[in-house]
């Protein structure tokens, strides 16, 4: 092994990036992994997001309508 060390030089230092650069790289990698895992098995991720948005809007609208008559009881005067 000693013969190969002379080919690579005497540089024993390993270049490590600045902690802030390393933190940003780790953050980017985590975001990329999260996005890939969310899209796994989905052919059209934009369509899924649109469907989720529409479903949430429908749920919000239903909650607004049921909030007016909450409890399900109505007064009847005879």
N, C-alpha and C positions, 0 to 999 in steps of 0.2 A: 504494500500500500504506500510505502514511503516514496516510491518512484512516481506515483501519480500526484502526490502533493506538490511536487515541484512544477508540474504543468499548470496547476491552477493558481500558483502564486502563494505568497505568505499572508494573504488577507484572511484572517480568521474571524473578522467581524461580519455579522449578518446584518444586512440593512433592514432596520425596523422603521416603519413610518412613524410620523409624529402621532401622539395619542389622539389628537383631535381628528386627524385624517383616518386613523384606524377605526375610531368610533363611527365616523361617517360611512366608511366602507361596510362596517358591520350592520349599520342601520339600513343601508341600501340593500344589502343581501337579505336581511330579514323581511323587508317590504316585498322584495322580489319573490321570496319563498311563500309569503302569505298570499300574494296575488296568484301565484301558480297553483297553490292548494285550493283557493277559492274557485278557480276556473277548471279544476281537474274534472273531467267527465262531462263538461258542458261544451256543446258545439258552438253556441252563440251566446257569450256572456252578456252582451249588451241587451239582448232580448230578455234574459232572465232578470237583469236589473230593472228593466222597464216593467216587467210583470210584478216584481216585488214592490215597486213604487206605486203601481196602480192598486195593488192589494191593500197597501197601507192607506192610500187615499180613501178607498172604499170603507175600510175599517174606521177611519177617522170620521167620515161622513155618517156612518151608522151610529157611532158613539154620540155624535152631536144630536141626532134625531131621538135617540133613546134617552138622552140627558134631559130633554124637555119634560117627558112623562115618566120620570124615574119612579120606581116603586111599583108601577103597574096598577095603582089604585086610582079610580076616578070618582069624583063626587057626583052623586045623583040627588037632585032635589025634586020631591013630589009635591 
